[in-house]
């Protein structure tokens, strides 16, 4: 759901690829990989404007998006 939204926004999609180092082919083949999904949610969570835009577009609270990211790849203890 989040990836679909990001990919609809060309500038956002390019920034995702640039900042995460993910490649389009890798994304296509790794849609069920929790670490890839966590990377996408990390990308959104690390920019408040993107997080709020995604939250509104996806009808999810920002906290829900961050919680989903933490469930896919829990942060190290103490963070």
N, C-alpha and C positions, 0 to 999 in steps of 0.2 A: 504494500500500500504506500509506504513512504517513498520507496524507490520509484514507483510509477509517478508520484507527484513531482519528485525531483527531476525526473527525465522529461516531464512536460515543459519545464522551464529551461530553455537552452543555456542561458548563462549559468544557472545553478548546476545544471548537469556537467558543464565544462569545468566548473570549479570543483565539483565532487571528484571528477576524474583526476584533476590536477593535484588536489590536496591529499587525496587518499592513495594515489598511485594505482588505483584500480583501472583495468582495461575493459572496454565494452565486451569483448569476447569472454573474459573471465566472469563478468557480471552475469552474462547469459547462462553460463554453465554452473554458477555457484549461488543461485537464488535460494537454495535450501541450506547453505552454509552459515551457521550462526555467527561466525566471525565476520563474514562479509556483511551480513545484515546489521551486526553491531557497528561496523565501520560506517555504514550509511547513517545510522541513528546518531553515532558520535559526531559525524559531520554536521548534522542538524543541531544537535545539542550544544555544539561549540560556538554557535553563532546565534545570539538571542533573536535577531530579526528573522533568521531562517526558521528557528524553532517555533516562534510565534506564528509565522506564516503557515508552516506545516500544520501546526496545531489547529489553526482556523480552517484550513483547507480539508483536513482529514477529520475534523470534528472530534478531536482528542485533546485533552489537556496537555500542556507541556510536561507536567509531571508524569503522565501516562507514557509519553514518548521516552522520557529518561528512564522510567522504571522498566520499560520493555528493553531498552539498551542494556541496563544493568542485569536483567534476567538472562539475556543472550550471552553476555560476557561480564560477569561480576567484577567490579573494581577490586584491586588488591586490598587486603585488610588495612584498616587505618586510613582509608580515603573516603 
